């Protein structure tokens, strides 16, 4: 297996040293293989969003090193990081982040348009990716004219259009109802299994997490527990609930002291 992502002894401290300093990530390490679907879970304030932001090149680590596709993020300046982000990373957000004055086609094409890709290449690639996600019939519509599930599929298509090395998802089902959330997770799972897309997802939802091949549970800025997918998703879902229940019980016991 080939590592697509390596985080080695990373820490992230906000503020200056002393009483005002806050450590969000503490000496955390893990490796993600190419083609994996990893979920990150943890209570509010555990450091999971900070971890995603450092991997997304949006927030530099204070200590340690993050390597994506063999490239160390610490070796690049701001301009190089911006280019790397646009070429090697794809992003899916909870609130879709679609531009309402652009059609679905234009939203999907945006990453290629910003790179001045030739129009015939853009058209062919948009058609290919939208077919993969089953949204060919809405390409001329605008975000205000489509459902939440279609918006999220559009966002996924935009994230995939430039064939990124790593797809990052931040609570992707947070704005969806249960039906559309399940459809979205089936879509991400299919992309991972059939297209070998590497996916790293932050989620608080155990049902969404059950689609992952591996879960990292973050607590106090460190990996508290790691869980691999069971033989079937229903069993994995039960195991996730047990881990979360155990965490809640430990937190309650700690608070009662």
C-alpha positions in Angstrom: 0.0 0.0 0.0 1.0 3.6 -0.7 0.6 6.3 1.9 -1.4 9.3 0.6 -1.2 11.2 3.9 1.1 11.1 6.9 0.8 13.2 10.0 3.9 12.8 12.2 4.0 14.1 15.7 1.9 17.1 14.9 0.8 19.7 17.4 -1.2 22.9 17.0 -1.0 25.7 19.6 -3.0 28.9 19.4 -1.9 32.0 21.2 1.4 32.8 22.8 3.2 30.7 25.3 1.9 31.0 28.8 -1.6 31.3 30.3 -3.2 32.3 27.0 -1.9 29.4 24.9 -4.3 26.7 23.9 -3.2 23.4 22.5 -5.7 22.0 20.0 -3.7 19.0 18.8 -1.1 17.2 20.9 1.7 15.2 19.3 -0.7 13.3 17.0 0.4 10.8 14.4 -1.4 8.6 11.8 -1.0 7.4 8.3 -3.6 7.1 5.6 -3.2 4.7 2.7 -4.2 5.6 -0.8 -7.8 4.5 -1.4 -8.8 4.5 2.3 -12.0 6.1 3.6 -11.1 7.4 7.1 -13.6 9.1 9.5 -12.6 11.4 12.3 -15.0 11.6 15.3 -14.8 13.3 18.7 -16.7 15.7 21.0 -16.8 19.4 20.4 -13.4 20.9 21.1 -11.6 17.7 20.7 -9.4 19.0 17.9 -11.0 17.1 14.9 -11.8 20.3 12.9 -8.3 21.7 13.7 -6.8 18.5 12.4 -8.8 18.7 9.2 -7.8 22.4 8.7 -4.1 21.5 9.1 -4.4 18.7 6.6 -6.3 21.1 4.3 -3.3 23.5 4.3 -5.5 26.2 5.9 -3.8 26.2 9.2 0.0 25.4 9.7 1.0 23.0 12.5 3.1 24.4 15.3 5.2 21.2 15.5 5.6 18.0 13.5 5.1 17.4 9.8 2.2 16.6 7.4 3.0 14.9 4.1 0.4 14.5 1.3 1.3 12.5 -1.8 4.9 12.6 -0.8 5.0 16.4 -0.5 5.7 18.0 2.9 3.4 20.9 3.6 6.1 22.6 5.7 8.4 23.0 2.7 5.9 25.3 0.8 5.3 29.0 1.0 1.7 30.5 0.9 1.6 30.7 -2.9 2.8 27.1 -3.3 0.3 26.0 -0.7 -2.5 27.7 -2.6 -1.5 25.9 -5.8 -1.2 22.6 -4.0 -4.6 23.0 -2.4 -6.3 23.7 -5.7 -4.5 20.9 -7.5 -4.2 18.1 -5.0 -7.2 18.5 -2.6 -10.9 18.4 -3.0 -13.3 19.9 -0.4 -16.9 19.0 0.6 -18.6 21.3 3.1 -21.7 21.0 5.2 -23.3 24.1 3.7 -22.4 23.1 0.1 -20.6 26.5 -0.7 -22.2 26.7 -4.2 -22.3 30.0 -6.0 -26.0 30.8 -6.6 -25.4 33.0 -9.6 -23.7 30.1 -11.4 -25.4 27.1 -12.9 -24.7 23.6 -11.7 -22.4 23.1 -14.7 -20.5 26.3 -13.9 -20.1 25.5 -10.2 -18.7 22.1 -11.1 -16.4 23.5 -13.7 -15.1 26.3 -11.5 -11.8 24.6 -10.3 -10.9 23.9 -14.0 -11.9 27.4 -15.1 -9.7 29.0 -12.5 -6.8 27.0 -14.0 -7.6 28.2 -17.5 -8.4 24.7 -18.7 -9.5 24.6 -22.4 -13.3 24.7 -22.8 -13.7 21.4 -24.6 -11.7 19.7 -21.8 -13.9 21.4 -19.2 -17.1 20.3 -20.9 -16.0 16.7 -21.3 -14.8 16.4 -17.7 -17.9 18.0 -16.2 -20.1 15.6 -18.3 -18.0 12.6 -17.1 -18.1 13.5 -13.4 -21.7 14.5 -13.4 -22.6 11.2 -15.0 -20.7 9.4 -12.3 -22.9 11.2 -9.7 -26.2 11.0 -11.6 -26.7 14.8 -12.0 -26.4 15.2 -15.8 -30.1 16.3 -16.0 -29.6 19.3 -13.7 -26.5 20.9 -15.2 -28.3 23.9 -16.6 -30.2 24.6 -13.3 -29.1 27.0 -10.6 -28.6 26.0 -6.9 -31.8 27.6 -5.9 -33.7 25.2 -8.2 -32.3 21.9 -6.9 -32.7 19.9 -3.7 -30.3 19.7 -0.8 -29.2 16.2 -2.0 -28.5 17.5 -5.5 -26.6 20.4 -4.1 -24.3 18.1 -2.2 -23.8 15.9 -5.3 -22.9 19.0 -7.2 -20.4 19.9 -4.4 -18.9 16.4 -4.7 -18.6 16.8 -8.5 -16.8 20.1 -8.0 -14.5 18.5 -5.5 -13.6 15.7 -7.9 -13.4 17.6 -11.1 -9.6 18.1 -11.0 -8.9 14.5 -9.8 -7.5 15.4 -6.4 -5.2 13.1 -4.5 -7.3 13.5 -1.4 -11.0 14.4 -0.8 -11.7 16.2 2.5 -15.2 16.3 3.8 -16.3 18.4 6.8 -19.7 17.1 8.2 -21.0 16.5 4.7 -24.4 15.2 5.8 -25.0 18.0 8.4 -27.5 19.9 6.2 -29.3 16.9 4.8 -32.3 14.9 5.9 -31.8 11.2 6.8 -32.7 10.0 3.3 -30.4 12.4 1.4 -27.7 11.8 4.0 -27.8 8.0 3.3 -27.7 8.6 -0.5 -24.7 10.9 -0.1 -22.8 8.4 2.1 -23.6 5.6 -0.4 -22.2 7.9 -3.1 -19.0 8.6 -1.2 -18.6 4.9 -0.4 -19.0 4.0 -4.1 -16.5 6.6 -5.1 -14.1 5.2 -2.6 -14.6 1.5 -3.5 -15.1 1.7 -7.2 -13.0 4.8 -8.2 -10.4 4.4 -5.4 -11.0 8.0 -4.2 -9.2 8.6 -0.9 -11.6 10.3 1.5 -11.0 11.8 4.9 -14.2 12.9 6.7 -15.0 14.7 9.9 -18.4 13.7 11.3 -20.4 13.5 14.5 -22.9 11.1 13.0 -22.4 7.4 13.8 -24.5 6.3 10.8 -22.3 8.3 8.4 -19.2 7.1 10.1 -20.3 3.5 9.6 -19.5 3.9 5.8 -15.8 4.5 6.6 -13.2 1.8 6.5 -11.4 3.2 9.5 -12.3 5.6 12.3 -10.1 7.8 14.4 -11.6 9.0 17.7 -10.1 12.3 18.8 -10.0 13.4 22.4 -8.1 16.3 23.9 -6.2 16.7 20.7 -4.9 13.1 20.5 -6.1 9.9 19.0 -8.0 8.2 21.8 -9.1 5.1 19.9 -9.0 3.6 16.4 -11.7 1.3 15.0 -11.6 -0.7 11.7 -14.7 -1.6 9.8 -16.5 -4.8 10.8 -17.6 -7.5 8.3 -20.9 -5.6 7.7 -22.0 -2.0 8.1 -24.7 -2.8 10.7 -22.2 -4.4 13.0 -19.8 -1.6 12.5 -22.5 0.9 13.4 -23.2 -0.9 16.6 -19.4 -0.9 17.5 -19.3 2.8 16.9 -22.3 3.4 19.2 -20.5 1.4 21.9 -17.4 3.4 21.6 -19.3 6.7 21.8 -21.4 5.5 24.7 -18.1 4.5 26.6 -16.7 7.9 25.9 -19.8 9.6 27.2 -19.7 7.5 30.4 -16.0 8.3 31.0 -16.7 12.0 30.5 -19.7 11.8 32.9 -17.5 10.0 35.5 -14.8 12.6 35.1 -17.2 15.4 35.6 -18.7 13.9 38.7 -15.3 13.9 40.6 
